[in-house]
Amino acid sequence: MAAAGRKAESPLPDGARSPARRRLWPVTGFTALDRYIARLLLVPVATIVATLGLLMLLERALVLLSEMTAAGMASQFFLPLMARLVPYYLMQAIPASFAVSLVLAIDRLTAEHELEVMAAAGLSPARIILPMTLVGLVLAGLTLAVSGWLEPVGRYGYRSLHAFAISDSQLRKLQTREIYAPGDDAMLTVDAASPDGLKGLFLWLSDGSGRETVATAPAGTVTTRRNPAALDFSMTDGLLLGADDTEHQRKLFAFNHV
């Protein structure tokens, strides 16, 4: 009866695993061998991603600097624009770095006869490549996250900031209380210009056939097209003096937005 109340003692010494657990551990756990093979892959992957990404960013930086100089963009936009391109180049560098690292890791294991030692220890080829497969799946998921979320967000941010930078450069060219004439058929003058918009606009337009249109507004904004030399203006709560095609005479119109 006393033996029934005692805790059953394990026939194995402390810290020892059962034979069944010893067989399952190499398959379900991450052993020192797995960490060693994973380190052979991850260290070159990190090095190649950093080197390759830096080279691609430097090449893009030269193009961006040339474009900023031609458009007259402020230098303060350079680093934010480059930061928004990082996900795009990271998306390209990760798969390439993994392919190169995989070749280097297998070459090292073969050159130092480590594959032969693993095979002699009873490890199958499928067990040896298991950590390589896991590292590849992790990097594939990372690439999918970058290409599916970070890269579109970065690309949208780059284009938005690029358009704002061009608009800012054009706004700085608009001297207040001076005539801005981008062509023979348009003329603009403003009382004040800031990144928030324009104040006191006076716009004159001609269609080339003798008809002229004059518009004034207390406030407005300016945006740019793909051509940095072209500007689009919007005016709010103003007056427009133009020709009426039906009566062939000038009329004054009030508008909320044009």
N, C-alpha and C positions, 0 to 999 in steps of 0.2 A: 504493500500500500504506500510505503514511503517513497518507493521508486516511481510510483505514478505521479506524485506531486513534484518531482524534480524536473528541471528543464533538460530536454534532450540535448546531449552533447554532440557536436559535430565530429565526425571521424577524421576531418581534415585539420591540419594545423592552422593557426591564425594567419590571415592574409592570403591563404591559398584559395584558388578558384576550383570549382568542380571541372571535370573533363569536358562536360557539355559547354560550360561557359568559356573555357579556354578555346574551344573550337569556334564559338560564335564571335568572340572578341575581334579577331582580325577582319571579320566581314562587317560587323556593325559599328566598330569603334574606329577612332582615328589614332593610329599607332605612331611610334617614333619614326618608323619607315615612311609612313604617309606624310608626316610633317617634313621629313627630309626631301622627299620628291616634290612636295608642294613648294618648298622653299627654293628648290632648283628652278621652278617655273616662275614664281612670283617676283623674285629679285630681278631677273632679266626683264620681266614684263614691266615693272615699275621704271627701270632704267631706260628701256626703249621707248616707253610712252612719253617720258619726260623729254628725252632727246629728240624724238621724232616730232612731238607736238611743238617743241620750241622752234625747230627748224621750219615747220610749216607756218607757224605764227610769224616768224621773222620774214618769210617770203611775202605773207599777206600784209605785214606792216609796211613793207616798201611800197606796195601797190596803194595802200590806204594813204600813206604820206604824200605820194604823188597826186592822188585824187584830191586830198584836202588842200594841197598847195594850189592846184588848178582852180578849185571852187572857192578859195578864200576862206575855208572853214577855220574856226578857232582851234588852237592846239589843245585846249582843255577837253575836247571831245575824243582825243586819240585813244587814251587808255580805256574809257568806258566802251568805246566801239570795239576795241580789241578783246576786252573781257567778254563781250557778248558772242564772239566767234569761237571761244574756247570749246564749248560743247561740240561744235561741228568738227573740229580737228581731233578732239578726243574720241569721237565716234569712229573716225578712221584709224586712229593710232592703236586702239585696244585690240581689234582683231589681228592686225598686222604684227603687233608685238607678241601676241600669244603664239602665232604660227612660228615666228622666229625662235621664241623661247622654247617651244616644244622640240624643235630640231636641235637646239643647243643642249637641252637636258638629256635627250636620248643619246646624243653623241657623247656626252660626258659619261653617262652610265655604261655605254658600250666600251669607250676607250679605257676606262679604269676597271673593266671586267666586273662591274657591280651587278649587272644583269645576270651574269653567270652565277654569282654568289647567291642572289635571290632565288634563282631557279634551283640551285643545289639545296637551299633551305626549304624547298617544298612550295614556294609561291608560284602560282600559275600566272601566265601572261595577263589574264583578265584581272587578277588581284593586283598586279604591278601597275597596270594603267588606271586603276580605280581612282587614285588621287589626281591623276592628270585629267580624267574625265570630270571629276568634281570641280577642279579649278576652271576647266573650260566652260562648265555650266554656269559657274558664278560670273565669269567674265562675259558670257553670252547674255545673262540677265542684266548685268551692268550696261552692256552696250545697248540692249533693248530699251532700258530706262533712259539712257542718254539720247538715243535716236528718236524715241517716241514722245519724250516730254521736254528734256532740257534743250535739245537742239531746236525744235520749233519755237520754244519760248525765246531762246537766244536769238534766233533768226528774226523773229518779229520785233524784238527789242532793238536789234541792230538796224533794221530798216526804219523803224520809228525814230530812233535817235539820229540816224543819218539824215532823214528828211528834216528833222528839227535843226540839225547843225547847218544844213544848206540854207534853210529859211533864216536862221540867225545871221549867217554870212551876208545874205541879201539885205536883211534889215539894217545891218551895219553900213551897207552901201547907201541906204536912203538917208540923205542929209536933210534934216528938218528945214522947212521953209525954202527949199531949193527944188528946182524942176528936175524930175527924173523922167527921161525920155528913152525907153528901150528901143523905140523905132520911130518911123515917120508918122505912124498912125495912132500913137498913144502918148499921153503925157500925164504925169502924176506929181502932185505935191502934197506934203503932209506937214502938220504942225508939230507932231511929236511921234516918235517911234520907240517902241520898247518890245521886249520879248512877249509881253502880254497882248500887244496889238498896236494899232495905229490910231492916232487922234487927229481930227480935223482934215479929212481927205478931200481933195479936189481932183477929179479925173476927167480927162478929155479924150474922146475916141473918134476916129474917122474910119469909114468903111472903104475909102478910096474912090467913091463915086460922088463925093461932094457932100454927103450927109454926115453931120457931126452930132455927137451925143456928149452932154456934159452932166456929170453927177457929183454931188457933194454929200458928205455924211459926217456926223460927229465922231464916229468910231468905225473901225473895221479891222480885218486881219489879212495877212498875206501868207500864202502857201506857195510851194514850188512844185514844178513837174520834174520828170526825169531829166529834162534839159535844165541845167542850173541857170541858164540865162533867161528862162521863162518864169514868169510869176503869175499867180492867180490871186486876185483880190476879192474879198467879200466885204460889203458895206452894209451897215444896219441903220435903220431909221433916218433915211436921207431923202434927198430930192433929186429927180432926174429930169433933165430938159432934153427932149428928143423930138424927132420928126414923126408925124402921123402919116402913114402911107395912104390912108383913105382920103384925107383932106389936104395933104401936101402942105401942112403947116406945123409949126412947133407947138408942143404942149408940155406942160409941167406936170410931172407925176410924183406922188409920194410913195415910198416903198418901205417895207419893214426889213427886207433882206434881199440883197442882189449880189 
